[in-house]
Amino acid sequence: MAMVAWRNAEGVGDPQGGLSSPVSQVPGPLSLPGELTGHMNPATSLDLPTASTHHGTSSSSSSSSSMDKQQSQQIECIVCGDKSSGKHYGQFTCEGCKSFFKRSVRRNLTYTCRANRSCPVDQHHRNQCQYCRLKKCLKVGMRREGTAATVQRGRLPTQSYHGQFALTNGDPLQCHSYLSGYISLLLRAEPYPTSRFGSQCLQSNNIMGIENICELAARMLFSAVEWARNIPFFPDLQVPDQVALLRLTWSELFVLNAAQCSMPVHVAPLLAAAGLHASPMSADRVVAFMDHIRVFQEQVEKLKVLHVDSAEYSCIKAIVLFTTDACGLSDVAHVEGLQEKSQCALEEYVRSQYPNQPNRFGKLLLRLPSLRTVSSSVIEQLFFVRLVGKTPIETLIRDMLLSGSSFNWPYMSIQ
């Protein structure tokens, strides 16, 4: 899964956006991270001049515009060497570098370099390091236009999260405004605090009965759908896209919820639940189901070993949900941008909250592909056949999505 820069909240991103990640998004004058300002005059930490310093009068700007267009046809982008589209922010640049600089300045983003702060910035490498790209933009004299110090339109709220989930490291969402915005909204969307999944969840040694297992599974599936309905950006997608995303990822979200609430998974009651409405199982079928249960157990345990906190779970679930693998999406690029945003939020959260675990972010991402090793049909057979019989889970998911909290489970009668 490639690391890529996230799109802005309005959904308007640099189509040539870079591969590094924003470190912070904070209001106020744009300033570079310490390591970048160390290479520049500290007194000029991007108190960038307003438009009055470089635009001149309105009468001269219109006449110079046509000249700029003519010159741009022969002038290369001063940042990357690509074909210039005109003068932007005081210099001739391409559309990609213009959009990158605009986003960086208006959102007050800062970046870090993962190499030695001297990455090549040319037409073929400009996307590899946003830190060095911004550094070069400033070095060649690109200047901020003075329309507004910061564009607030579309910015996520910066309220802190004080809701249902207890975070393992105090209140990390106070660290960065983008964390107290995007991640807190992901957390707020959770319909159940962990404790309300059932006290059995918190007792991993407790062997749950069949009825409790099925009830807990229903809660977790409903929680996944209800969470998706309330997170940022998902409700803005077209309904067919929402349905397609949930139909593809519900089983992965279910596994993540099972790990998050420490769901005890024991073979005997699951086998009983799976075979309740089926014909008597043959020995081979029992062995096959035991293998599936083992795979499910392994995925849950591997996540539990990492001690994933609630903010991390929320970001991981968003990464899983916003997948471009779903068929028939109307705007693949937009969904991809939402996944990138979630991935970058997770990376910077982990970097700020677990500085002594440099490999933690990679370990979390490596867990994602294996979530699909737990077949959705197996989860359906193990946990839901007792409740819904032959009703396809995909049908229930669509009904949940459209009905919201008014959804009623088609419970099977339990004899």
C-alpha positions as a Markdown table, in Angstrom:
| # | Residue | x | y | z |
|---|---|---|---|---|
| 1 | Met | 0.0 | 0.0 | 0.0 |
| 2 | Ala | 1.8 | 3.1 | -1.2 |
| 3 | Met | 2.3 | 6.0 | 1.1 |
| 4 | Val | 0.9 | 9.1 | -0.5 |
| 5 | Ala | 0.0 | 12.6 | 0.5 |
| 6 | Trp | -3.6 | 13.2 | 1.5 |
| 7 | Arg | -6.1 | 15.3 | -0.3 |
| 8 | Asn | -7.5 | 18.4 | 1.2 |
| 9 | Ala | -10.9 | 18.4 | 2.9 |
| 10 | Glu | -12.7 | 19.9 | -0.1 |
| 11 | Gly | -11.6 | 16.9 | -2.1 |
| 12 | Val | -9.4 | 19.1 | -4.3 |
| 13 | Gly | -5.9 | 17.7 | -4.3 |
| 14 | Asp | -2.7 | 18.0 | -6.3 |
| 15 | Pro | -3.0 | 15.4 | -9.0 |
| 16 | Gln | 0.7 | 15.1 | -8.8 |
| 17 | Gly | 0.8 | 15.1 | -5.0 |
| 18 | Gly | 3.9 | 13.9 | -3.3 |
| 19 | Leu | 4.8 | 10.8 | -1.4 |
| 20 | Ser | 5.8 | 12.3 | 1.9 |
| 21 | Ser | 3.3 | 13.0 | 4.7 |
| 22 | Pro | 2.2 | 16.2 | 6.3 |
| 23 | Val | 3.4 | 16.4 | 9.9 |
| 24 | Ser | 1.0 | 19.0 | 11.1 |
| 25 | Gln | -1.9 | 21.2 | 10.1 |
| 26 | Val | -2.1 | 24.1 | 12.4 |
| 27 | Pro | -3.6 | 27.6 | 12.1 |
| 28 | Gly | -1.5 | 30.7 | 12.0 |
| 29 | Pro | 1.5 | 31.8 | 9.9 |
| 30 | Leu | 3.1 | 29.1 | 7.9 |
| 31 | Ser | 6.3 | 27.9 | 9.5 |
| 32 | Leu | 8.7 | 25.2 | 8.5 |
| 33 | Pro | 9.7 | 22.3 | 10.8 |
| 34 | Gly | 12.9 | 22.9 | 12.7 |
| 35 | Glu | 15.0 | 20.8 | 10.5 |
| 36 | Leu | 13.9 | 22.8 | 7.5 |
| 37 | Thr | 14.3 | 26.2 | 9.0 |
| 38 | Gly | 17.7 | 25.1 | 10.1 |
| 39 | His | 18.7 | 25.3 | 6.5 |
| 40 | Met | 17.3 | 28.8 | 6.0 |
| 41 | Asn | 17.5 | 32.1 | 7.7 |
| 42 | Pro | 15.5 | 31.6 | 11.0 |
| 43 | Ala | 14.3 | 35.2 | 10.8 |
| 44 | Thr | 12.5 | 34.4 | 7.6 |
| 45 | Ser | 10.4 | 31.5 | 8.8 |
| 46 | Leu | 7.9 | 32.0 | 6.0 |
| 47 | Asp | 6.4 | 35.4 | 7.0 |
| 48 | Leu | 5.5 | 35.5 | 3.4 |
| 49 | Pro | 4.7 | 38.8 | 1.7 |
| 50 | Thr | 1.1 | 39.6 | 0.7 |
| 51 | Ala | 0.0 | 40.2 | -2.9 |
| 52 | Ser | 0.7 | 43.9 | -2.6 |
| 53 | Thr | 4.4 | 43.2 | -2.7 |
| 54 | His | 4.4 | 41.4 | -6.0 |
| 55 | His | 1.2 | 42.0 | -7.9 |
| 56 | Gly | 1.4 | 45.7 | -8.5 |
| 57 | Thr | -1.7 | 47.5 | -9.6 |
| 58 | Ser | -4.8 | 45.9 | -11.1 |
| 59 | Ser | -4.2 | 47.6 | -14.4 |
| 60 | Ser | -0.7 | 46.2 | -14.8 |
| 61 | Ser | -1.7 | 42.7 | -13.7 |
| 62 | Ser | -4.1 | 42.2 | -16.6 |
| 63 | Ser | -1.6 | 43.3 | -19.2 |
| 64 | Ser | 1.1 | 41.2 | -17.7 |
| 65 | Ser | -1.1 | 38.1 | -17.7 |
| 66 | Ser | -1.1 | 37.8 | -21.5 |
| 67 | Met | 2.7 | 38.2 | -21.5 |
| 68 | Asp | 3.0 | 35.5 | -18.8 |
| 69 | Lys | 1.0 | 33.1 | -21.0 |
| 70 | Gln | 3.2 | 33.7 | -24.0 |
| 71 | Gln | 6.4 | 33.4 | -22.0 |
| 72 | Ser | 5.2 | 30.3 | -20.2 |
| 73 | Gln | 5.0 | 28.4 | -23.5 |
| 74 | Gln | 8.8 | 28.5 | -23.7 |
| 75 | Ile | 9.6 | 28.7 | -20.0 |
| 76 | Glu | 10.1 | 25.6 | -17.8 |
| 77 | Cys | 8.8 | 25.3 | -14.3 |
| 78 | Ile | 11.4 | 26.9 | -12.0 |
| 79 | Val | 10.8 | 24.2 | -9.4 |
| 80 | Cys | 10.8 | 20.9 | -11.3 |
| 81 | Gly | 11.6 | 21.7 | -15.0 |
| 82 | Asp | 8.2 | 20.6 | -16.4 |
| 83 | Lys | 6.3 | 22.9 | -18.8 |
| 84 | Ser | 5.3 | 26.1 | -17.1 |
| 85 | Ser | 1.6 | 27.0 | -17.2 |
| 86 | Gly | 2.2 | 30.6 | -16.2 |
| 87 | Lys | 3.4 | 32.7 | -13.3 |
| 88 | His | 2.1 | 31.5 | -10.0 |
| 89 | Tyr | 3.1 | 32.9 | -6.6 |
| 90 | Gly | 5.6 | 35.1 | -8.3 |
| 91 | Gln | 7.4 | 32.5 | -10.4 |
| 92 | Phe | 6.8 | 30.5 | -13.5 |
| 93 | Thr | 5.7 | 27.0 | -12.4 |
| 94 | Cys | 3.7 | 24.0 | -13.7 |
| 95 | Glu | 0.2 | 23.3 | -12.5 |
| 96 | Gly | 1.5 | 20.5 | -10.2 |
| 97 | Cys | 3.9 | 22.7 | -8.3 |
| 98 | Lys | 1.4 | 25.5 | -8.2 |
| 99 | Ser | -1.2 | 23.3 | -6.6 |
| 100 | Phe | 1.3 | 21.7 | -4.2 |
| 101 | Phe | 2.5 | 25.1 | -3.0 |
| 102 | Lys | -1.0 | 26.5 | -2.7 |
| 103 | Arg | -2.1 | 23.6 | -0.6 |
| 104 | Ser | 1.0 | 23.7 | 1.6 |
| 105 | Val | 0.7 | 27.4 | 2.2 |
| 106 | Arg | -3.0 | 27.7 | 2.7 |
| 107 | Arg | -3.2 | 24.7 | 5.0 |
| 108 | Asn | 0.0 | 25.6 | 6.8 |
| 109 | Leu | 1.4 | 22.2 | 6.3 |
| 110 | Thr | 4.9 | 21.2 | 7.3 |
| 111 | Tyr | 6.8 | 18.1 | 6.1 |
| 112 | Thr | 9.7 | 16.0 | 7.1 |
| 113 | Cys | 12.3 | 14.5 | 4.8 |
| 114 | Arg | 13.0 | 10.8 | 5.2 |
| 115 | Ala | 16.5 | 11.1 | 3.6 |
| 116 | Asn | 19.1 | 13.8 | 4.0 |
| 117 | Arg | 17.1 | 16.9 | 3.1 |
| 118 | Ser | 18.6 | 17.1 | -0.4 |
| 119 | Cys | 16.3 | 15.0 | -2.5 |
| 120 | Pro | 16.2 | 15.7 | -6.2 |
| 121 | Val | 13.2 | 17.8 | -7.2 |
| 122 | Asp | 12.6 | 17.4 | -11.0 |
| 123 | Gln | 9.9 | 16.3 | -13.3 |
| 124 | His | 10.5 | 12.7 | -12.5 |
| 125 | His | 11.2 | 12.9 | -8.7 |
| 126 | Arg | 9.1 | 15.8 | -7.5 |
| 127 | Asn | 6.5 | 13.5 | -5.9 |
| 128 | Gln | 9.0 | 11.6 | -3.8 |
| 129 | Cys | 9.6 | 14.2 | -1.0 |
| 130 | Gln | 7.3 | 17.0 | -0.2 |
| 131 | Tyr | 9.7 | 18.5 | 2.3 |
| 132 | Cys | 12.4 | 19.1 | -0.3 |
| 133 | Arg | 9.8 | 20.2 | -2.9 |
| 134 | Leu | 8.5 | 22.9 | -0.5 |
| 135 | Lys | 12.0 | 23.8 | 0.3 |
| 136 | Lys | 12.8 | 24.4 | -3.3 |
| 137 | Cys | 9.6 | 26.3 | -3.9 |
| 138 | Leu | 10.7 | 28.8 | -1.3 |
| 139 | Lys | 14.3 | 28.8 | -2.4 |
| 140 | Val | 13.4 | 29.8 | -5.9 |
| 141 | Gly | 11.2 | 32.6 | -4.6 |
| 142 | Met | 7.6 | 31.4 | -4.7 |
| 143 | Arg | 5.6 | 33.8 | -2.5 |
| 144 | Arg | 2.3 | 33.5 | -0.8 |
| 145 | Glu | -0.6 | 35.5 | -2.2 |
| 146 | Gly | -2.3 | 37.7 | 0.3 |
| 147 | Thr | -5.9 | 36.8 | -0.2 |
| 148 | Ala | -6.2 | 35.3 | 3.4 |
| 149 | Ala | -3.8 | 34.1 | 6.0 |
| 150 | Thr | -5.5 | 30.7 | 6.1 |
| 151 | Val | -8.4 | 29.3 | 4.1 |
| 152 | Gln | -10.9 | 27.9 | 6.6 |
| 153 | Arg | -13.4 | 26.6 | 4.1 |
| 154 | Gly | -13.7 | 22.8 | 4.4 |
| 155 | Arg | -11.4 | 22.5 | 7.3 |
| 156 | Leu | -12.4 | 19.8 | 9.8 |
| 157 | Pro | -13.5 | 20.9 | 13.2 |
| 158 | Thr | -10.7 | 20.9 | 15.8 |
| 159 | Gln | -12.6 | 19.9 | 18.8 |
| 160 | Ser | -10.9 | 17.4 | 21.1 |
| 161 | Tyr | -12.3 | 13.9 | 21.6 |
| 162 | His | -13.6 | 13.2 | 25.1 |
| 163 | Gly | -16.1 | 10.5 | 24.2 |
| 164 | Gln | -16.5 | 6.9 | 24.4 |
| 165 | Phe | -13.1 | 5.3 | 23.9 |
| 166 | Ala | -10.3 | 5.7 | 26.4 |
| 167 | Leu | -7.0 | 6.4 | 24.7 |
| 168 | Thr | -4.0 | 4.5 | 26.0 |
| 169 | Asn | -1.6 | 7.5 | 26.1 |
| 170 | Gly | -3.7 | 10.1 | 27.7 |
| 171 | Asp | -5.3 | 12.6 | 25.3 |
| 172 | Pro | -3.1 | 12.4 | 22.2 |
| 173 | Leu | -5.6 | 14.3 | 20.1 |
| 174 | Gln | -4.4 | 17.5 | 21.7 |
| 175 | Cys | -1.1 | 17.1 | 19.9 |
| 176 | His | -2.1 | 18.3 | 16.4 |
| 177 | Ser | -5.1 | 20.1 | 15.0 |
| 178 | Tyr | -5.5 | 17.6 | 12.2 |
| 179 | Leu | -5.6 | 14.8 | 14.8 |
| 180 | Ser | -8.1 | 16.6 | 17.0 |
| 181 | Gly | -10.2 | 17.0 | 13.8 |
| 182 | Tyr | -10.2 | 14.0 | 11.5 |
| 183 | Ile | -9.3 | 11.2 | 14.0 |
| 184 | Ser | -11.6 | 12.6 | 16.7 |
| 185 | Leu | -14.5 | 12.5 | 14.2 |
| 186 | Leu | -13.6 | 8.9 | 13.4 |
| 187 | Leu | -13.7 | 8.1 | 17.1 |
| 188 | Arg | -16.9 | 10.0 | 17.7 |
| 189 | Ala | -18.6 | 8.0 | 15.0 |
| 190 | Glu | -18.4 | 4.8 | 17.0 |
| 191 | Pro | -21.9 | 3.9 | 18.0 |
| 192 | Tyr | -20.8 | 1.7 | 21.0 |
| 193 | Pro | -18.1 | 2.3 | 23.6 |
| 194 | Thr | -16.1 | -0.9 | 24.0 |
| 195 | Ser | -17.9 | -1.8 | 27.3 |
| 196 | Arg | -21.3 | -1.8 | 25.6 |
| 197 | Phe | -20.3 | -4.6 | 23.3 |
| 198 | Gly | -20.9 | -6.8 | 26.3 |
| 199 | Ser | -18.9 | -7.5 | 29.4 |
| 200 | Gln | -18.0 | -10.9 | 27.9 |
| 201 | Cys | -15.7 | -9.1 | 25.5 |
| 202 | Leu | -13.5 | -7.9 | 28.3 |
| 203 | Gln | -13.0 | -11.4 | 29.7 |
| 204 | Ser | -11.0 | -13.3 | 27.1 |
| 205 | Asn | -11.1 | -16.5 | 29.2 |
| 206 | Asn | -14.9 | -16.6 | 29.4 |
| 207 | Ile | -16.5 | -19.1 | 27.1 |
| 208 | Met | -19.6 | -17.4 | 25.7 |
| 209 | Gly | -22.8 | -19.2 | 24.9 |
| 210 | Ile | -24.2 | -19.5 | 21.4 |
| 211 | Glu | -26.8 | -16.8 | 22.0 |
| 212 | Asn | -24.2 | -14.4 | 23.4 |
| 213 | Ile | -21.9 | -15.0 | 20.5 |
| 214 | Cys | -24.6 | -14.3 | 17.9 |
| 215 | Glu | -25.8 | -11.2 | 19.7 |
| 216 | Leu | -22.3 | -9.8 | 20.0 |
| 217 | Ala | -21.6 | -10.5 | 16.3 |
| 218 | Ala | -24.8 | -8.6 | 15.4 |
| 219 | Arg | -23.7 | -5.7 | 17.5 |
| 220 | Met | -20.3 | -5.6 | 15.9 |
| 221 | Leu | -21.6 | -5.8 | 12.3 |
| 222 | Phe | -24.2 | -3.0 | 13.1 |
| 223 | Ser | -21.4 | -1.0 | 14.7 |
| 224 | Ala | -19.2 | -1.2 | 11.6 |
| 225 | Val | -22.0 | 0.0 | 9.3 |
| 226 | Glu | -23.2 | 2.7 | 11.7 |
| 227 | Trp | -19.7 | 3.9 | 12.2 |
| 228 | Ala | -19.2 | 4.2 | 8.5 |
| 229 | Arg | -22.4 | 6.2 | 8.1 |
| 230 | Asn | -21.1 | 8.8 | 10.5 |
| 231 | Ile | -17.5 | 9.2 | 9.7 |
| 232 | Pro | -16.3 | 12.2 | 7.7 |
| 233 | Phe | -16.7 | 12.1 | 3.9 |
| 234 | Phe | -18.4 | 8.7 | 3.7 |
| 235 | Pro | -21.9 | 10.1 | 3.8 |
| 236 | Asp | -21.0 | 12.4 | 0.9 |
| 237 | Leu | -20.3 | 9.5 | -1.4 |
| 238 | Gln | -23.0 | 8.3 | -3.7 |
| 239 | Val | -25.2 | 5.6 | -2.1 |
| 240 | Pro | -24.1 | 2.9 | -4.6 |
| 241 | Asp | -20.5 | 3.7 | -3.7 |
| 242 | Gln | -21.3 | 3.4 | 0.0 |
| 243 | Val | -22.9 | 0.1 | -0.5 |
| 244 | Ala | -20.1 | -1.2 | -2.7 |
| 245 | Leu | -17.5 | -0.2 | -0.1 |
| 246 | Leu | -19.3 | -1.8 | 2.8 |
| 247 | Arg | -20.2 | -5.0 | 0.9 |
| 248 | Leu | -16.5 | -5.5 | 0.2 |
| 249 | Thr | -15.0 | -4.6 | 3.5 |
| 250 | Trp | -17.6 | -5.6 | 6.1 |
| 251 | Ser | -15.8 | -8.8 | 7.1 |
| 252 | Glu | -12.5 | -6.9 | 7.6 |
| 253 | Leu | -14.2 | -4.3 | 9.7 |
| 254 | Phe | -15.8 | -7.2 | 11.7 |
| 255 | Val | -12.4 | -8.7 | 12.4 |
| 256 | Leu | -11.1 | -5.4 | 13.5 |
| 257 | Asn | -14.1 | -4.8 | 15.9 |
| 258 | Ala | -13.6 | -8.3 | 17.2 |
| 259 | Ala | -10.0 | -7.6 | 18.1 |
| 260 | Gln | -10.8 | -4.1 | 19.5 |
| 261 | Cys | -13.3 | -5.5 | 22.0 |
| 262 | Ser | -11.1 | -8.6 | 22.7 |
| 263 | Met | -13.9 | -10.9 | 21.6 |
| 264 | Pro | -13.2 | -14.4 | 23.0 |
| 265 | Val | -13.2 | -16.9 | 20.2 |
| 266 | His | -13.7 | -20.5 | 21.2 |
| 267 | Val | -14.1 | -23.5 | 18.9 |
| 268 | Ala | -17.0 | -25.4 | 20.4 |
| 269 | Pro | -19.7 | -22.7 | 20.5 |
| 270 | Leu | -18.7 | -21.4 | 17.1 |
| 271 | Leu | -19.0 | -24.9 | 15.6 |
| 272 | Ala | -22.4 | -25.3 | 17.3 |
| 273 | Ala | -23.6 | -21.9 | 15.9 |
| 274 | Ala | -22.4 | -22.7 | 12.4 |
| 275 | Gly | -24.1 | -26.1 | 12.3 |
| 276 | Leu | -27.3 | -25.2 | 14.0 |
| 277 | His | -29.3 | -24.8 | 10.8 |
| 278 | Ala | -27.2 | -27.0 | 8.6 |
| 279 | Ser | -27.3 | -30.7 | 8.1 |
| 280 | Pro | -25.0 | -32.8 | 10.4 |
| 281 | Met | -21.4 | -32.0 | 9.7 |
| 282 | Ser | -19.1 | -34.5 | 8.3 |
| 283 | Ala | -15.6 | -34.9 | 9.9 |
| 284 | Asp | -14.0 | -33.1 | 6.9 |
| 285 | Arg | -16.4 | -30.2 | 7.3 |
| 286 | Val | -15.7 | -29.9 | 11.0 |
| 287 | Val | -12.0 | -29.9 | 10.3 |
| 288 | Ala | -12.4 | -27.2 | 7.6 |
| 289 | Phe | -14.4 | -25.0 | 10.0 |
| 290 | Met | -11.9 | -25.5 | 12.7 |
| 291 | Asp | -9.2 | -24.3 | 10.3 |
| 292 | His | -11.3 | -21.2 | 9.5 |
| 293 | Ile | -11.8 | -20.5 | 13.2 |
| 294 | Arg | -8.1 | -20.8 | 13.7 |
| 295 | Val | -7.4 | -18.2 | 11.0 |
| 296 | Phe | -9.9 | -15.9 | 12.6 |
| 297 | Gln | -8.3 | -16.4 | 16.0 |
| 298 | Glu | -4.9 | -15.7 | 14.6 |
| 299 | Gln | -5.9 | -12.4 | 13.1 |
| 300 | Val | -7.6 | -11.3 | 16.3 |
| 301 | Glu | -4.6 | -12.3 | 18.4 |
| 302 | Lys | -2.0 | -10.6 | 16.2 |
| 303 | Leu | -3.9 | -7.3 | 16.5 |
| 304 | Lys | -4.2 | -7.7 | 20.2 |
| 305 | Val | -0.5 | -8.4 | 20.6 |
| 306 | Leu | 0.2 | -5.0 | 19.0 |
| 307 | His | -1.9 | -3.3 | 21.7 |
| 308 | Val | -3.6 | -1.1 | 19.1 |
| 309 | Asp | -5.3 | 1.9 | 20.7 |
| 310 | Ser | -8.7 | 3.3 | 19.7 |
| 311 | Ala | -7.3 | 6.1 | 17.5 |
| 312 | Glu | -5.3 | 3.6 | 15.6 |
| 313 | Tyr | -8.2 | 1.3 | 15.2 |
| 314 | Ser | -10.3 | 4.1 | 13.8 |
| 315 | Cys | -7.7 | 5.1 | 11.3 |
| 316 | Ile | -7.1 | 1.4 | 10.3 |
| 317 | Lys | -10.8 | 0.9 | 9.7 |
| 318 | Ala | -11.0 | 4.0 | 7.6 |
| 319 | Ile | -8.0 | 2.8 | 5.5 |
| 320 | Val | -9.8 | -0.5 | 5.1 |
| 321 | Leu | -13.2 | 1.1 | 4.2 |
| 322 | Phe | -11.9 | 3.6 | 1.6 |
| 323 | Thr | -10.6 | 1.0 | -0.8 |
| 324 | Thr | -10.5 | 1.3 | -4.5 |
| 325 | Asp | -10.9 | -2.4 | -4.9 |
| 326 | Ala | -14.7 | -2.1 | -4.7 |
| 327 | Cys | -16.3 | -2.6 | -8.1 |
| 328 | Gly | -18.2 | 0.1 | -9.9 |
| 329 | Leu | -17.1 | 3.2 | -7.9 |
| 330 | Ser | -18.1 | 6.4 | -9.5 |
| 331 | Asp | -15.1 | 8.3 | -8.4 |
| 332 | Val | -12.1 | 6.1 | -7.7 |
| 333 | Ala | -9.7 | 8.9 | -7.3 |
| 334 | His | -11.7 | 10.5 | -4.6 |
| 335 | Val | -12.0 | 7.3 | -2.6 |
| 336 | Glu | -8.3 | 6.8 | -3.0 |
| 337 | Gly | -7.7 | 10.2 | -1.7 |
| 338 | Leu | -9.7 | 9.5 | 1.4 |
| 339 | Gln | -7.7 | 6.3 | 2.0 |
| 340 | Glu | -4.5 | 8.3 | 1.6 |
| 341 | Lys | -5.7 | 10.9 | 4.2 |
| 342 | Ser | -6.6 | 8.1 | 6.7 |
| 343 | Gln | -3.2 | 6.4 | 6.1 |
| 344 | Cys | -1.3 | 9.7 | 6.6 |
| 345 | Ala | -3.3 | 10.5 | 9.7 |
| 346 | Leu | -2.4 | 7.0 | 11.1 |
| 347 | Glu | 1.3 | 7.5 | 10.3 |
| 348 | Glu | 1.6 | 10.8 | 12.0 |
| 349 | Tyr | -0.4 | 9.7 | 15.0 |
| 350 | Val | 1.9 | 6.7 | 15.5 |
| 351 | Arg | 5.0 | 8.8 | 15.0 |
| 352 | Ser | 3.9 | 11.4 | 17.6 |
| 353 | Gln | 2.4 | 8.9 | 20.1 |
| 354 | Tyr | 4.9 | 6.1 | 19.8 |
| 355 | Pro | 8.2 | 7.7 | 19.1 |
| 356 | Asn | 10.1 | 4.8 | 20.6 |
| 357 | Gln | 8.5 | 2.3 | 18.2 |
| 358 | Pro | 9.7 | 3.4 | 14.8 |
| 359 | Asn | 8.4 | 0.2 | 13.2 |
| 360 | Arg | 4.9 | 0.4 | 14.6 |
| 361 | Phe | 3.3 | 2.1 | 11.7 |
| 362 | Gly | 4.7 | -0.6 | 9.3 |
| 363 | Lys | 3.5 | -3.4 | 11.6 |
| 364 | Leu | 0.0 | -2.0 | 11.6 |
| 365 | Leu | -0.1 | -1.7 | 7.8 |
| 366 | Leu | 1.2 | -5.2 | 7.4 |
| 367 | Arg | -1.8 | -6.5 | 9.3 |
| 368 | Leu | -4.3 | -5.2 | 6.7 |
| 369 | Pro | -3.7 | -7.6 | 3.8 |
| 370 | Ser | -4.1 | -10.6 | 6.1 |
| 371 | Leu | -7.5 | -9.5 | 7.3 |
| 372 | Arg | -8.9 | -10.8 | 4.0 |
| 373 | Thr | -7.7 | -14.3 | 4.8 |
| 374 | Val | -10.8 | -14.5 | 6.9 |
| 375 | Ser | -13.5 | -15.3 | 4.4 |
| 376 | Ser | -16.6 | -13.3 | 4.6 |
| 377 | Ser | -18.7 | -16.4 | 3.8 |
| 378 | Val | -17.0 | -18.1 | 6.8 |
| 379 | Ile | -17.8 | -15.2 | 9.1 |
| 380 | Glu | -21.4 | -15.3 | 7.8 |
| 381 | Gln | -21.7 | -19.0 | 8.5 |
| 382 | Leu | -20.0 | -18.9 | 11.9 |
| 383 | Phe | -21.7 | -15.9 | 13.4 |
| 384 | Phe | -24.9 | -15.0 | 11.5 |
| 385 | Val | -26.6 | -18.1 | 10.1 |
| 386 | Arg | -28.4 | -18.5 | 13.4 |
| 387 | Leu | -29.8 | -15.0 | 13.3 |
| 388 | Val | -30.6 | -14.4 | 9.7 |
| 389 | Gly | -30.8 | -17.8 | 8.1 |
| 390 | Lys | -30.4 | -17.6 | 4.3 |
| 391 | Thr | -30.6 | -13.8 | 4.1 |
| 392 | Pro | -27.4 | -12.6 | 2.5 |
| 393 | Ile | -25.3 | -10.4 | 4.7 |
| 394 | Glu | -24.8 | -8.0 | 1.8 |
| 395 | Thr | -28.6 | -7.4 | 1.8 |
| 396 | Leu | -28.6 | -6.7 | 5.5 |
| 397 | Ile | -25.7 | -4.3 | 5.1 |
| 398 | Arg | -27.6 | -2.3 | 2.5 |
| 399 | Asp | -30.7 | -2.2 | 4.7 |
| 400 | Met | -28.6 | -1.1 | 7.7 |
| 401 | Leu | -27.0 | 1.6 | 5.7 |
| 402 | Leu | -30.3 | 3.0 | 4.4 |
| 403 | Ser | -32.2 | 2.5 | 7.6 |
| 404 | Gly | -29.6 | 3.6 | 10.1 |
| 405 | Ser | -30.6 | 3.2 | 13.8 |
| 406 | Ser | -34.1 | 2.2 | 12.9 |
| 407 | Phe | -32.9 | -1.1 | 11.3 |
| 408 | Asn | -34.4 | -4.2 | 12.8 |
| 409 | Trp | -32.6 | -7.5 | 12.6 |
| 410 | Pro | -34.6 | -10.4 | 10.9 |
| 411 | Tyr | -34.0 | -12.6 | 13.9 |
| 412 | Met | -34.5 | -16.3 | 13.4 |
| 413 | Ser | -36.6 | -18.1 | 16.1 |
| 414 | Ile | -34.3 | -19.9 | 18.5 |
| 415 | Gln | -35.6 | -23.3 | 19.4 |
